[in-house]
Amino acid sequence: MLVPGGSPRSSHGYSRKDSSLKKKWPEPSTVGMELPWWSKDQTDLVLYDIQQRQGEAWVIGSVVACPEDSPCVTVKNLIETMQTNESVMSNGFLRSNLSAQPKKARMAVLISGTGSNLQALIDSTRDPKSSTQIVVVISNKAGVTGLDKAEKAGIPTRVVNHKLYKNRVEFDNTVDHVLEEFSIDIVYLAGFMRILSGPFVRKWDRKMLNIYPSLLPSFNGSNAHEQVLEAVVMITWCTIHFVAEDVDAEQIILQEAVPVKRGDTVATLSERVKVVEHKIFPAALQLVASGALRLGEDGKIH
């Protein structure tokens, strides 16, 4: 096992003049490489090459023949994993294209209930072309359906019960600690039914997105569908926007129109809007995570 990142090992006298070093070696992994089929000389050459690249690595063990009457070690799904990671074998050497893949933005999703939009996000981030990975789902309520969806997808979950805190700032600080724990790049509010404090919003300025089931700034508030139906309009909207401390300064990322049909109720209109939400929510996320769209320091979309 060759593990980069530790104390460098001796180069055993190899020099840059060695013709055997003309071959380009694979870039070292950031975690480690198992090299059970490599000879000692081949391993030494890789160690030397890592040193020349200002890296560090050391050998922590070796693979030996299995003694008679001893159980064999079985590595499950090795070939499948190598194929999934686009690793290939060439002349006895393992080469991987992982290092060429762009870094994905680490996202936390905050929920309070069913997490219908959460499932759409989970499905979209499974696309190899997605620029985002969901690394944690945080809920202010235990036992909600959204947590089950995250756990089924293998995503870590945390519950921060707002009722256990004296005020909004204490609650937000605890949520913030979880975000820091998971090294979050983007925060997505997917049906998160808590008003966030000013310090929290300022800290995550330009990194926090929210969805609103109407045309902002029209029909603002918690009862948007009721307002739409009372206004007897023919079209409502679904809006994805950056969260700002000043509501009037929130910048819109994506909007899409949703028809209001004759005889609609809050329930039927809500379901129709959700269909659009599931479509533009992942699309807005991809725009932000990929860098195709960003919120500048001037508070404007670029």
LUMKE-175783 format. One line per field, with one value per residue: x, y, z of N, C-alpha, C in turn; residue in one letter. Coordinates in nm, 3 decimals, padded with zeros to 5 digits, m for minus. Atoms other than C-alpha are relative to their C-alpha. Last residue first. Example, Ala and Ser with C-alpha at 12.3 -4.5 7.8 and 13.67 -1.06 7.14 Angstrom:
nu	c(m00.082:00.089)
nv	c(m00.119:m00.119)
nw	c(m00.006:00.000)
cau	c(01.367:01.230)
cav	c(m00.106:m00.450)
caw	c(00.714:00.780)
cu	c(m00.077:00.090)
cv	c(00.109:00.120)
cw	c(00.073:00.000)
res	c(S:A)
END
This chain:
nu	c(m00.094:m00.029:00.063:00.136:00.091:m00.004:m00.119:00.044:m00.045:00.071:00.060:m00.061:m00.096:m00.112:m00.081:m00.052:m00.109:m00.116:m00.057:m00.060:m00.131:m00.085:m00.092:m00.077:m00.089:m00.109:m00.097:m00.056:m00.106:m00.123:m00.047:m00.057:m00.126:m00.100:m00.028:m00.063:m00.138:m00.004:m00.114:00.039:00.131:00.118:00.104:00.138:00.088:00.143:00.079:00.144:00.088:m00.084:00.066:m00.018:m00.022:m00.126:00.012:00.084:00.104:00.056:m00.066:00.055:m00.098:m00.072:m00.120:m00.121:m00.089:m00.140:m00.085:m00.133:m00.002:m00.095:00.063:m00.024:00.083:00.139:00.015:m00.004:00.126:00.104:m00.009:00.125:00.014:00.054:m00.101:00.056:00.145:00.042:m00.055:m00.081:00.075:00.102:00.125:00.104:00.133:00.108:00.124:m00.017:m00.040:00.037:00.019:m00.113:m00.118:00.020:m00.009:m00.140:m00.087:m00.048:m00.141:m00.059:m00.051:00.100:m00.048:00.114:00.103:00.118:00.127:00.112:00.131:m00.018:00.104:m00.071:00.003:m00.047:m00.145:m00.046:00.015:m00.106:m00.125:00.007:m00.015:m00.141:m00.078:00.036:m00.059:m00.144:m00.033:00.031:00.066:m00.087:m00.096:00.069:00.004:00.135:m00.025:00.121:m00.010:00.106:00.005:m00.047:m00.134:m00.098:00.009:m00.064:m00.145:m00.047:00.003:m00.115:m00.122:m00.023:00.068:00.100:m00.036:00.099:00.031:00.141:00.027:00.135:00.076:m00.081:00.066:00.029:00.029:m00.113:00.036:m00.030:m00.145:m00.047:m00.051:m00.142:m00.080:m00.001:m00.077:m00.142:m00.038:m00.013:m00.123:m00.107:00.031:m00.118:m00.002:00.110:00.085:00.140:00.075:00.140:00.088:00.125:00.059:00.037:00.141:00.049:00.010:00.137:00.037:m00.066:00.068:00.033:00.133:00.009:00.133:00.010:m00.016:m00.133:m00.085:m00.129:m00.033:m00.138:m00.069:m00.088:00.085:00.070:m00.099:m00.036:00.113:00.001:m00.119:00.035:00.126:00.037:00.080:00.064:m00.043:00.107:00.040:00.102:00.095:m00.046:00.083:00.075:m00.080:00.086:m00.016:00.019:00.044:00.055:m00.079:00.070:m00.053:00.097:00.015:00.117:m00.037:m00.090:00.083:00.072:m00.095:m00.033:00.116:00.003:m00.103:00.049:00.105:m00.063:m00.063:m00.123:m00.121:m00.067:m00.039:m00.082:m00.042:00.006:m00.089:00.031:m00.003:00.132:00.033:00.002:00.131:00.070:00.082:00.142:00.059:00.088:00.129:00.088:00.046:m00.062:00.077:m00.023:00.045:m00.105:m00.085:00.012:m00.125:m00.088:m00.055:m00.143:m00.076:00.031:m00.057:00.087:m00.075:00.086)
nv	c(m00.010:00.127:00.024:00.046:m00.113:m00.079:m00.080:m00.125:m00.030:m00.117:m00.066:m00.131:00.008:00.088:m00.060:m00.129:00.027:00.047:m00.118:m00.081:00.055:00.004:m00.114:m00.016:00.115:m00.011:m00.096:00.063:00.092:m00.078:m00.040:00.117:00.035:m00.095:00.033:00.131:m00.011:m00.019:00.042:00.100:m00.030:00.049:00.013:m00.045:00.114:m00.024:00.062:m00.006:00.054:00.087:00.115:00.008:00.137:00.009:m00.073:00.076:m00.091:m00.051:m00.122:m00.052:m00.007:m00.124:00.040:m00.082:00.067:00.027:m00.021:00.062:00.117:m00.014:00.050:m00.104:m00.117:00.033:00.015:m00.135:m00.066:00.057:m00.049:00.048:00.145:00.047:00.040:00.110:00.006:m00.022:m00.102:m00.101:m00.109:00.047:m00.064:00.010:00.034:m00.010:00.062:00.146:00.044:m00.088:00.085:00.091:m00.074:m00.034:00.123:00.046:m00.084:m00.125:00.001:m00.128:m00.083:m00.093:m00.024:00.011:00.075:00.006:m00.006:00.038:m00.055:m00.109:m00.029:m00.085:00.067:00.138:m00.006:m00.038:00.119:00.093:m00.046:00.040:00.146:00.031:m00.019:00.107:00.123:m00.005:00.033:m00.100:m00.116:m00.117:00.019:m00.018:m00.142:m00.035:m00.110:m00.067:m00.058:m00.091:m00.025:m00.134:00.009:m00.036:00.102:00.121:m00.020:m00.004:00.137:00.069:m00.042:00.085:m00.045:00.091:00.142:00.090:m00.053:m00.030:m00.046:m00.056:00.009:00.067:m00.026:00.121:m00.005:m00.069:m00.095:m00.136:m00.023:m00.014:00.131:00.005:m00.079:00.062:00.124:m00.035:m00.048:00.118:00.070:m00.057:00.038:m00.004:00.114:00.095:00.004:00.035:m00.021:m00.030:00.041:m00.068:00.075:m00.084:m00.029:00.012:m00.124:m00.040:m00.098:m00.127:m00.076:m00.134:m00.049:m00.142:m00.056:m00.117:00.037:00.057:m00.012:00.066:00.097:00.043:m00.022:m00.116:m00.114:m00.044:m00.060:m00.131:m00.091:m00.035:m00.078:m00.108:00.000:m00.140:m00.028:m00.132:m00.103:m00.061:m00.131:00.018:00.108:00.132:00.053:00.119:00.123:00.116:00.071:00.145:00.044:00.134:00.106:00.128:00.090:00.074:m00.063:m00.088:m00.103:m00.095:m00.082:m00.096:m00.103:m00.082:m00.085:m00.102:m00.099:m00.083:m00.087:m00.103:m00.099:00.047:m00.071:00.069:00.136:00.043:00.136:00.090:00.114:00.085:m00.082:m00.025:00.068:m00.096:m00.055:00.079:m00.087:00.032:m00.077:m00.104:00.058:00.003:00.136:00.053:m00.041:m00.137:m00.028:m00.030:00.114:00.026:m00.017:00.113:00.049:m00.026:00.022:m00.095:m00.134:m00.106:m00.125:m00.119)
nw	c(00.111:00.067:00.127:m00.021:00.018:m00.123:m00.027:m00.058:m00.136:m00.053:00.116:00.020:00.110:m00.037:m00.106:00.046:00.093:m00.076:m00.065:00.106:00.038:m00.119:00.003:00.124:00.014:m00.098:00.055:00.120:m00.042:m00.022:00.132:00.068:m00.064:00.048:00.141:00.015:m00.048:m00.144:m00.081:m00.098:m00.056:00.072:m00.102:00.025:m00.025:m00.015:00.107:m00.020:00.104:00.082:00.059:00.145:00.044:00.074:00.126:00.093:00.045:m00.125:m00.047:m00.125:m00.107:m00.023:m00.074:m00.002:m00.094:00.034:m00.115:m00.007:00.089:00.110:00.123:00.102:m00.033:00.031:00.146:00.059:m00.034:00.085:00.138:00.062:m00.018:m00.127:m00.098:m00.078:m00.017:m00.139:m00.090:00.067:00.062:00.094:m00.040:00.101:m00.050:00.097:m00.046:00.000:00.134:00.112:00.117:00.014:00.046:00.142:00.078:00.004:00.081:m00.060:m00.039:00.039:m00.110:m00.051:m00.136:m00.091:00.072:m00.086:00.073:m00.087:00.036:00.096:00.099:00.099:00.130:m00.018:m00.004:00.135:00.084:m00.040:00.062:00.142:00.002:m00.027:00.123:00.093:m00.054:00.022:00.138:00.100:m00.060:m00.009:m00.109:m00.128:m00.035:m00.044:m00.094:m00.048:m00.134:m00.044:m00.144:m00.033:m00.059:00.102:00.103:m00.052:m00.004:00.139:00.052:m00.059:00.070:00.116:00.122:00.050:00.008:m00.057:m00.133:m00.025:m00.135:m00.004:m00.125:m00.101:m00.128:m00.076:m00.143:m00.064:m00.104:00.046:00.002:00.138:00.040:m00.034:00.094:00.132:m00.009:m00.009:00.133:00.086:m00.034:00.081:00.139:00.086:00.093:00.017:m00.119:00.019:m00.123:00.026:m00.109:m00.032:m00.112:m00.115:m00.013:m00.138:m00.076:m00.021:00.102:m00.028:m00.105:00.051:m00.033:00.033:m00.017:m00.087:m00.141:m00.026:00.117:m00.014:00.104:m00.010:00.127:m00.018:m00.037:00.121:00.090:m00.054:00.024:00.142:00.037:00.094:00.072:00.019:00.119:m00.009:00.094:00.081:m00.055:m00.105:00.017:m00.046:m00.107:00.037:00.005:00.018:00.126:m00.004:m00.133:00.013:m00.060:m00.006:m00.101:m00.078:m00.130:00.015:00.095:m00.066:m00.089:00.084:00.044:m00.117:m00.023:00.105:m00.031:m00.110:00.054:00.084:m00.087:m00.063:00.035:00.110:m00.033:00.111:m00.025:00.113:m00.004:m00.114:m00.122:m00.057:m00.126:m00.109:m00.037:m00.100:m00.085:00.007:00.109:m00.053:m00.038:00.117:00.024:00.121:00.116:00.041:00.135:00.095:00.030:00.143:00.075:m00.008:00.125:00.008:m00.121:m00.105:00.008:m00.051:00.008:00.000)
cau	c(m02.319:m02.611:m02.592:m02.521:m02.215:m02.002:m02.110:m02.374:m02.269:m02.387:m02.197:m01.984:m02.068:m02.230:m02.448:m02.585:m02.618:m02.823:m03.058:m03.118:m03.172:m03.447:m03.587:m03.739:m03.857:m04.001:m04.200:m04.375:m04.417:m04.612:m04.874:m04.908:m04.952:m05.219:m05.418:m05.389:m05.459:m05.767:m05.800:m06.149:m06.027:m05.661:m05.359:m05.075:m04.716:m04.444:m04.078:m03.818:m03.444:m03.159:m03.343:m03.148:m03.273:m03.229:m03.592:m03.566:m03.275:m03.076:m03.028:m03.105:m03.020:m03.322:m03.524:m03.875:m04.189:m04.458:m04.830:m05.039:m05.407:m05.457:m05.770:m05.602:m05.758:m05.610:m05.261:m05.284:m05.392:m05.102:m04.850:m04.955:m04.615:m04.533:m04.470:m04.737:m04.529:m04.155:m04.112:m04.343:m04.468:m04.373:m04.046:m03.722:m03.409:m03.037:m02.744:m02.385:m02.396:m02.416:m02.357:m02.205:m02.455:m02.750:m02.623:m02.555:m02.902:m03.096:m03.279:m03.658:m03.749:m03.967:m03.703:m03.893:m03.576:m03.331:m03.005:m02.668:m02.362:m01.990:m02.014:m01.707:m01.909:m01.822:m01.862:m02.221:m02.283:m02.140:m02.366:m02.672:m02.568:m02.512:m02.854:m03.025:m02.839:m02.926:m03.296:m03.346:m03.355:m03.278:m03.430:m03.741:m03.526:m03.448:m03.125:m03.152:m02.857:m02.843:m02.566:m02.658:m02.681:m02.973:m03.207:m03.083:m03.168:m03.518:m03.581:m03.471:m03.716:m04.001:m03.980:m03.889:m03.707:m03.773:m03.522:m03.380:m03.027:m02.928:m02.556:m02.304:m02.516:m02.278:m02.273:m02.134:m02.365:m02.236:m02.217:m02.592:m02.649:m02.679:m03.008:m03.174:m03.076:m03.197:m03.537:m03.563:m03.489:m03.763:m04.017:m03.846:m04.137:m04.078:m03.850:m03.555:m03.204:m02.989:m02.612:m02.396:m02.034:m01.941:m01.784:m01.415:m01.351:m01.249:m00.893:m00.767:m01.027:m00.891:m00.718:m00.426:m00.337:m00.019:00.031:00.098:m00.216:m00.506:m00.793:m00.968:m01.292:m01.409:m01.701:m01.463:m01.231:m01.529:m01.662:m01.318:m01.285:m01.645:m01.544:m01.182:m01.142:m00.864:m00.790:m00.837:m00.526:m00.484:m00.167:m00.006:m00.136:00.141:00.242:00.100:00.302:00.278:00.296:00.498:00.549:00.444:00.530:00.486:00.716:00.671:01.022:00.924:00.627:00.862:01.095:00.809:00.692:01.040:01.063:00.732:00.856:01.176:00.985:00.763:00.408:00.113:m00.022:m00.014:m00.292:m00.300:m00.378:m00.581:m00.478:m00.387:m00.051:m00.045:00.028:00.387:00.519:00.791:01.125:01.214:01.351:01.623:01.780:01.940:01.696:01.861:01.783:02.000:01.751:01.497:01.459:01.102:00.916:00.717:00.343:00.101:00.081:00.000:00.144:00.000)
cav	c(03.823:03.872:04.193:04.250:04.463:04.186:03.972:03.699:03.423:03.245:02.998:02.919:02.548:02.555:02.857:02.743:02.384:02.496:02.692:02.385:02.163:02.396:02.463:02.120:02.015:02.363:02.333:02.018:02.183:02.470:02.227:02.063:02.400:02.505:02.189:02.227:02.601:02.543:02.587:02.622:02.799:02.723:02.923:02.862:02.835:03.072:03.003:03.199:03.152:03.319:03.614:03.852:03.927:04.298:04.361:04.088:04.268:03.998:03.827:03.476:03.416:03.336:03.058:03.168:02.979:03.185:03.253:03.303:03.377:03.614:03.608:03.818:03.594:03.287:03.437:03.557:03.210:03.056:03.294:03.224:03.243:03.589:03.775:03.780:04.005:04.047:03.782:03.580:03.276:02.949:03.071:02.874:02.960:02.980:03.047:03.108:03.476:03.573:03.277:03.486:03.765:03.527:03.381:03.722:03.847:03.558:03.297:03.269:02.902:02.692:02.518:02.399:02.333:02.599:02.529:02.612:02.611:02.562:02.346:02.219:01.941:02.052:02.415:02.351:02.168:02.461:02.698:02.498:02.537:02.910:02.941:02.792:03.024:03.322:03.233:03.231:03.014:02.692:02.345:02.428:02.481:02.109:02.065:01.725:01.607:01.381:01.208:01.116:00.746:00.797:00.610:00.836:01.148:01.029:00.932:01.277:01.436:01.231:01.406:01.216:01.499:01.864:02.145:01.942:01.929:01.727:01.668:01.607:01.684:01.685:01.957:02.026:01.769:01.610:01.264:01.291:01.175:01.543:01.564:01.276:01.408:01.755:01.625:01.426:01.740:01.929:01.692:01.732:01.611:01.843:02.111:02.111:02.253:02.110:02.127:02.142:02.065:02.203:01.942:01.952:01.908:01.561:01.534:01.371:01.099:00.985:00.685:00.479:00.148:m00.004:m00.356:m00.246:m00.032:m00.091:00.156:00.363:00.533:00.549:00.319:00.084:00.065:00.008:m00.272:m00.437:m00.425:m00.528:m00.733:m00.774:m01.129:m01.216:m01.588:m01.809:m01.999:m02.374:m02.306:m01.969:m01.680:m01.522:m01.178:m00.827:m00.540:m00.276:00.089:00.230:00.604:00.917:01.287:01.532:01.802:01.670:01.525:01.342:01.182:01.064:00.907:00.721:00.601:00.475:00.297:00.122:m00.001:m00.131:m00.309:m00.481:m00.371:m00.610:m00.522:m00.148:m00.006:00.370:00.632:00.934:01.228:00.988:01.021:01.129:00.832:00.793:00.936:00.709:00.883:00.755:00.428:00.623:00.707:01.050:01.208:01.006:00.693:00.640:00.462:00.748:00.738:00.762:01.083:01.117:01.121:01.262:00.990:00.631:00.335:00.000)
caw	c(m01.318:m01.080:m00.875:m00.508:m00.579:m00.428:m00.720:m00.725:m00.959:m01.271:m01.489:m01.184:m01.202:m00.858:m00.937:m01.273:m01.152:m00.853:m01.073:m01.292:m00.988:m00.858:m01.207:m01.267:m00.922:m00.871:m01.193:m01.070:m00.731:m00.889:m01.022:m00.681:m00.508:m00.756:m00.687:m00.308:m00.292:m00.506:m00.879:m01.029:m01.342:m01.395:m01.283:m01.527:m01.392:m01.515:m01.457:m01.266:m01.225:m01.033:m00.875:m00.653:m00.301:m00.227:m00.128:00.134:00.303:00.479:00.145:00.020:m00.345:m00.557:m00.719:m00.820:m00.926:m01.092:m01.113:m01.422:m01.490:m01.196:m00.979:m00.705:m00.438:m00.607:m00.612:m00.252:m00.135:m00.323:m00.163:00.196:00.372:00.242:m00.083:m00.350:m00.576:m00.511:m00.633:m00.854:m00.668:m00.502:m00.346:m00.350:m00.156:m00.219:00.015:m00.096:m00.196:00.173:00.402:00.682:00.626:00.646:00.975:01.129:01.026:01.177:00.971:00.963:00.990:00.760:00.549:00.243:00.049:00.168:m00.017:00.136:m00.091:m00.019:00.294:00.478:00.654:01.007:00.901:00.798:01.126:01.322:01.127:01.228:01.592:01.544:01.380:01.685:01.921:01.700:01.683:02.058:02.366:02.185:02.230:02.025:01.715:01.701:01.508:01.338:01.130:00.826:00.631:00.270:00.180:m00.060:00.174:00.454:00.255:00.171:00.533:00.648:00.406:00.550:00.887:01.204:01.379:01.301:01.242:00.956:00.813:00.507:00.456:00.176:m00.129:m00.427:m00.688:m01.036:m01.197:m01.518:m01.359:m01.285:m00.928:m00.833:m01.024:m00.840:m00.499:m00.593:m00.709:m00.386:m00.184:m00.365:m00.214:00.124:00.334:00.628:00.771:00.534:00.500:00.218:00.255:m00.056:m00.132:m00.474:m00.700:m00.785:m01.155:m01.275:m01.404:m01.086:m01.126:m01.464:m01.312:m01.431:m01.276:m01.414:m01.546:m01.901:m01.899:m01.662:m01.651:m01.386:m01.493:m01.131:m01.217:m01.397:m01.097:m00.869:m01.089:m01.096:m00.718:m00.640:m00.336:m00.236:m00.105:00.136:00.133:00.436:00.545:00.480:00.281:00.334:00.118:m00.082:00.035:m00.021:00.118:00.387:00.486:00.198:00.225:00.045:00.013:m00.271:m00.406:m00.761:m00.748:m00.432:m00.610:m00.889:m00.633:m00.469:m00.811:m00.893:m00.559:m00.627:m00.963:m00.808:m00.532:m00.788:m00.853:m00.851:m00.506:m00.570:m00.354:m00.385:m00.123:m00.024:m00.242:m00.522:m00.689:m01.057:m01.276:m01.395:m01.720:m01.857:m01.889:m01.544:m01.683:m01.863:m01.527:m01.569:m01.322:m01.049:m00.852:m00.548:m00.327:m00.347:00.030:00.158:00.220:00.545:00.491:00.235:m00.025:00.085:m00.106:00.000)
cu	c(00.009:00.095:00.042:m00.077:m00.146:m00.089:m00.008:00.123:m00.055:00.048:m00.076:m00.055:00.072:00.106:00.124:00.095:00.062:00.120:00.125:00.068:00.071:00.138:00.092:00.103:00.087:00.101:00.119:00.107:00.065:00.116:00.130:00.055:00.066:00.137:00.106:00.035:00.074:00.146:m00.025:00.115:m00.041:m00.129:m00.129:m00.091:m00.144:m00.076:m00.148:m00.068:m00.145:m00.081:00.096:m00.055:00.000:00.027:00.126:m00.009:m00.082:m00.113:m00.068:00.081:m00.066:00.108:00.085:00.111:00.135:00.066:00.141:00.064:00.131:00.001:00.092:m00.060:00.015:m00.093:m00.145:m00.023:m00.007:m00.136:m00.115:m00.008:m00.124:m00.018:m00.066:00.102:m00.040:m00.152:00.026:00.047:00.098:m00.085:m00.106:m00.127:m00.096:m00.131:m00.114:m00.128:00.023:00.061:m00.050:m00.010:00.119:00.121:m00.011:00.018:00.144:00.094:00.044:00.142:00.055:00.046:m00.082:00.042:m00.118:m00.113:m00.115:m00.129:m00.105:m00.132:00.038:m00.091:00.064:00.011:00.060:00.152:00.049:m00.006:00.116:00.130:m00.006:00.025:00.147:00.085:m00.028:00.068:00.150:00.050:m00.041:m00.079:00.088:00.095:m00.064:m00.003:m00.137:00.042:m00.134:00.029:m00.110:m00.009:00.060:00.143:00.102:m00.004:00.072:00.152:00.054:00.009:00.125:00.129:00.042:m00.073:m00.115:00.046:m00.108:m00.017:m00.148:m00.032:m00.138:m00.069:00.075:m00.065:m00.013:m00.014:00.125:m00.033:00.039:00.150:00.049:00.061:00.150:00.090:00.012:00.087:00.148:00.042:00.019:00.133:00.105:m00.028:00.121:00.027:m00.108:m00.077:m00.148:m00.072:m00.142:m00.070:m00.124:m00.070:m00.026:m00.147:m00.057:m00.006:m00.144:m00.038:00.061:m00.065:m00.018:m00.144:00.004:m00.144:m00.013:00.023:00.139:00.076:00.136:00.025:00.149:00.082:00.083:m00.087:m00.066:00.100:00.031:m00.112:m00.006:00.120:m00.013:m00.125:m00.036:m00.072:m00.075:00.056:m00.109:m00.039:m00.093:m00.109:00.050:m00.076:m00.089:00.089:m00.093:00.019:m00.021:m00.036:m00.071:00.088:m00.083:00.070:m00.109:m00.033:m00.113:00.037:00.085:m00.087:m00.072:00.093:00.024:m00.117:00.001:00.099:m00.055:m00.103:00.064:00.058:00.120:00.133:00.078:00.046:00.073:00.043:m00.017:00.096:m00.027:00.014:m00.139:m00.037:00.014:m00.134:m00.080:m00.077:m00.149:m00.064:m00.097:m00.138:m00.099:m00.047:00.056:m00.084:00.023:m00.044:00.096:00.090:m00.021:00.122:00.095:00.058:00.146:00.080:m00.036:00.069:m00.094:00.089)
cv	c(m00.134:00.024:m00.135:m00.029:m00.038:00.124:00.076:00.079:00.135:00.022:00.126:00.074:00.132:m00.006:m00.084:00.061:00.129:m00.024:m00.037:00.124:00.083:m00.058:00.006:00.113:00.010:m00.111:00.016:00.089:m00.069:m00.092:00.080:00.035:m00.118:m00.034:00.093:m00.030:m00.131:00.017:00.025:m00.050:m00.112:00.035:m00.036:m00.021:00.048:m00.131:00.017:m00.072:00.021:m00.054:m00.077:m00.132:m00.008:m00.141:m00.010:00.068:m00.071:00.098:00.048:00.122:00.060:m00.017:00.125:m00.064:00.070:m00.086:m00.044:00.029:m00.078:m00.129:00.025:m00.036:00.111:00.118:m00.025:m00.006:00.138:00.063:m00.053:00.046:m00.058:m00.150:m00.044:m00.055:m00.122:m00.001:00.128:00.103:00.094:00.110:m00.031:00.065:m00.009:m00.045:00.029:m00.074:m00.151:m00.050:00.080:m00.082:m00.092:00.074:00.030:m00.126:m00.048:00.076:00.137:00.005:00.130:00.076:00.112:00.013:m00.023:m00.064:m00.017:00.017:m00.051:00.071:00.120:00.037:00.083:m00.072:m00.141:00.006:00.029:m00.128:m00.094:00.036:m00.053:m00.151:m00.033:00.009:m00.119:m00.127:m00.006:m00.045:00.103:00.122:00.123:m00.013:00.024:00.144:00.054:00.105:00.063:00.051:00.100:00.019:00.134:m00.005:00.025:m00.113:m00.127:00.015:m00.005:m00.144:m00.067:00.035:m00.087:00.043:m00.080:m00.144:m00.083:00.058:00.034:00.032:00.061:m00.007:m00.078:00.041:m00.139:00.001:00.060:00.104:00.142:00.027:00.000:m00.137:m00.009:00.076:m00.065:m00.125:00.036:00.040:m00.120:m00.068:00.057:m00.044:m00.001:m00.108:m00.107:00.010:m00.023:00.010:00.041:m00.061:00.075:m00.086:00.085:00.040:m00.026:00.128:00.051:00.108:00.136:00.087:00.140:00.044:00.148:00.050:00.116:m00.029:m00.048:00.015:m00.060:m00.108:m00.028:00.032:00.127:00.121:00.052:00.072:00.140:00.099:00.046:00.083:00.121:00.003:00.148:00.027:00.130:00.110:00.060:00.130:m00.010:m00.105:m00.137:m00.055:m00.116:m00.124:m00.120:m00.061:m00.151:m00.051:m00.133:m00.100:m00.128:m00.089:m00.068:00.071:00.100:00.114:00.105:00.092:00.107:00.114:00.093:00.096:00.112:00.110:00.094:00.097:00.111:00.110:m00.061:00.066:m00.070:m00.145:m00.050:m00.139:m00.087:m00.118:m00.086:00.087:00.038:m00.072:00.101:00.064:m00.088:00.090:m00.027:00.083:00.103:m00.055:00.000:m00.142:m00.058:00.032:00.147:00.026:00.026:m00.114:m00.035:00.025:m00.116:m00.058:00.032:m00.019:00.080:00.134:00.113:00.123)
cw	c(m00.073:m00.117:m00.058:m00.127:00.019:m00.008:00.130:00.042:00.044:00.143:00.040:m00.121:m00.024:m00.107:00.028:00.103:m00.051:m00.091:00.077:00.058:m00.107:m00.035:00.122:00.011:m00.124:m00.019:00.094:m00.063:m00.119:00.037:00.010:m00.137:m00.070:00.056:m00.058:m00.145:m00.023:00.040:00.148:00.087:00.096:00.074:m00.073:00.121:m00.022:00.019:00.032:m00.114:00.040:m00.118:m00.091:m00.054:m00.153:m00.052:m00.086:m00.136:m00.107:m00.029:00.128:00.043:00.124:00.106:00.016:00.082:m00.010:00.108:m00.039:00.135:00.009:m00.081:m00.120:m00.135:m00.104:00.029:m00.036:m00.151:m00.062:00.028:m00.087:m00.146:m00.068:00.001:00.130:00.100:00.082:00.021:m00.077:00.102:m00.068:m00.061:m00.104:00.054:m00.117:00.063:m00.096:00.038:m00.009:m00.130:m00.120:m00.129:m00.020:m00.054:m00.149:m00.084:m00.006:m00.094:00.051:00.056:m00.058:00.124:00.060:00.145:00.093:m00.078:00.098:m00.079:00.098:m00.030:m00.087:m00.117:m00.112:m00.134:00.012:m00.006:m00.141:m00.083:00.033:m00.071:m00.143:m00.003:00.019:m00.127:m00.093:00.050:m00.024:m00.137:m00.104:00.048:00.023:00.120:00.137:00.050:00.037:00.102:00.034:00.141:00.035:00.152:00.038:00.053:m00.111:m00.102:00.043:m00.006:m00.143:m00.050:00.053:m00.074:m00.119:m00.126:m00.063:m00.018:00.069:00.140:00.012:00.145:m00.020:00.135:00.107:00.132:00.059:00.152:00.064:00.107:m00.041:00.001:m00.145:m00.027:00.030:m00.097:m00.137:00.006:m00.002:m00.141:m00.091:00.026:m00.095:m00.143:m00.092:m00.101:m00.010:00.131:m00.027:00.134:m00.037:00.121:00.050:00.104:00.125:00.004:00.139:00.083:00.019:m00.098:00.023:00.107:m00.054:00.025:m00.030:00.004:00.096:00.148:00.036:m00.130:00.029:m00.105:00.011:m00.124:00.011:00.027:m00.127:m00.089:00.048:m00.029:m00.145:m00.043:m00.092:m00.087:m00.003:m00.130:00.026:m00.089:m00.088:00.069:00.122:m00.021:00.042:00.119:m00.039:m00.015:m00.002:m00.136:00.007:00.139:m00.019:00.071:00.000:00.101:00.084:00.131:m00.025:m00.093:00.070:00.085:m00.083:m00.039:00.119:00.018:m00.103:00.035:00.107:m00.057:m00.082:00.088:00.073:m00.038:m00.110:00.018:m00.124:00.046:m00.123:00.007:00.123:00.123:00.047:00.129:00.112:00.032:00.095:00.097:m00.013:m00.110:00.051:00.035:m00.115:m00.030:m00.129:m00.122:m00.031:m00.141:m00.115:m00.044:m00.145:m00.086:00.024:m00.128:m00.019:00.126:00.123:m00.010:00.037:00.000)
res	c(H:I:K:G:D:E:G:L:R:L:A:G:S:A:V:L:Q:L:A:A:P:F:I:K:H:E:V:V:K:V:R:E:S:L:T:A:V:T:D:G:R:K:V:P:V:A:E:Q:L:I:I:Q:E:A:D:V:D:E:A:V:F:H:I:T:C:W:T:I:M:V:V:A:E:L:V:Q:E:H:A:N:S:G:N:F:S:P:L:L:S:P:Y:I:N:L:M:K:R:D:W:K:R:V:F:P:G:S:L:I:R:M:F:G:A:L:Y:V:I:D:I:S:F:E:E:L:V:H:D:V:T:N:D:F:E:V:R:N:K:Y:L:K:H:N:V:V:R:T:P:I:G:A:K:E:A:K:D:L:G:T:V:G:A:K:N:S:I:V:V:V:I:Q:T:S:S:K:P:D:R:T:S:D:I:L:A:Q:L:N:S:G:T:G:S:I:L:V:A:M:R:A:K:K:P:Q:A:S:L:N:S:R:L:F:G:N:S:M:V:S:E:N:T:Q:M:T:E:I:L:N:K:V:T:V:C:P:S:D:E:P:C:A:V:V:S:G:I:V:W:A:E:G:Q:R:Q:Q:I:D:Y:L:V:L:D:T:Q:D:K:S:W:W:P:L:E:M:G:V:T:S:P:E:P:W:K:K:K:L:S:S:D:K:R:S:Y:G:H:S:S:R:P:S:G:G:P:V:L:M)
END
